[in-house]
């Protein structure tokens, strides 16, 4: 259709539309049209008329302007991007390094873009350094470009630093705003530029032992470096130790927060690190023994500390794995059937049993067992060892030459070494008796664990201390005459059937080495023998129980170095022999038993005294006349 015909159609449509509009305006309520053959004119205010005219004129002028713009630009449309923005910057960046954004803008419209402005929203972790030209606000986020003629271009360069974790994305957001010529509205467009942190300017290397034995010093070295050409500040190195790692020291010392009582010794703060500067941290400690070999991981990280949030942006993480080699050699020491401290007596033979077993996962080569017997009361000449271990001073050693099995112990291999040795008698010892004991310590050395040389490895097998009990003694005597040959007994001697005879029983206690306490001496009187209720004690208390027919002597304590003359007691017993006892010896008391507690060894000592008969072996005058006689008519 031709343009002239199109305008005619628009005019006709417009006239019809106007006619319908006027009818709707002037039609009465009943639908009829009013009589307009004559008009009644009402006068209105000139001011109101003038204001209305101005408004109508403004609307008509704006409409005319738009129609003229469209008339002279019949094919004009705004593009998808009126103000084109491009960003030139590497997509892969190094954390901590400087980054340069070159931002180019271009007015692609055919009209002037007035009051153009660029607003930047920087990536997380970005620190602004400078911009060319300078920003328009104090926050360095806004550049006011003014009016941009059609086709106008310009460039803004922004230099800064980005810090973030390696692998993370960083986004630069640029929003442009402008007013196209002949428009009163503000248009906004947004551009986004993404980059990724693929590396860091901080280097971290951690070195530690690949394999180590328990209870051996392990040293870890942390080397760090600023690989950039700029100075860095606010660095943090943190270490996560293996669970059972025992920290000893670090050079330099770790950072310690005074408000944190834990003192974890796992953080180092580096305030400044110049370009290409490097540093080193040495950490030493060890691992406790365990039943099996195991691996331990030490993890170290380096990063930048955000002082505002007190968070660390990790730049590098390094992990070093250490295998803790456990020998797996289990040792047990047993003396006289016990694997713990126990008291012994003078003259007693000590029977040793040394057991070994490889409970680990590794082969053990050139194993040697050693037993140290630290004692001055052991009679080395009494050593009874079928394997003929090597005796050097007070140490006995068994190796592959004595026991070929020790040349190589495979997992679960085991064995036992048995020998014995005797403690000297008191009369053979001229030492300070207050410190007599035997300390036995078992250990082993291993030449190799699998292919690892272990010349300094010593495996402990425990130790046992055998303290010598005090040499407490009980002496029991039966008499009719005392040492002065004075009769202390009554009645016939030898005893006569049907006649009462009394005898005196003497108890004496001697104590040589340690103080003892809770000393009790008891005996039971046989049937037919009675307590004569005549007694004397120098120390303690003596009692008789008629119900059990027993005599008991109790002493609270006895000091060391007491003789039989110092601790004594006696009591009398009476007996009237029967015909059935004729021509027999009478048993006056059963065996006497002494119990006491050694105050040093804390062991209970038990001694036994002999039974007393009417034969009176300890009475040189009355002895030998103990057979009961029966005098008949």
PyMOL commands that set and color helices and strands:
alter all, ss='L'
color gray80, all
select helices_A, chain A and resi 3-26+46-72+404-407+426-428+433-435+579-581
alter helices_A, ss='H'
color red, helices_A
select strands_A, chain A and resi 83-88+92-95+98-107+113-121+126-132+142-148+153-162+169-180+187-200+202-207+211-213+218-226+232-240+245-251+267-273+278-287+294-306+311-325+329-335+349-358+364-374+378-385+390-392+395-398+408-409+414-423+437-449+452-453+458-467+473-479+500-511+516-524+529-537+541-545+550-558+562-576+587-589+592-598+604-609+612-613
alter strands_A, ss='S'
color yellow, strands_A
deselect
rebuild
show_as cartoon
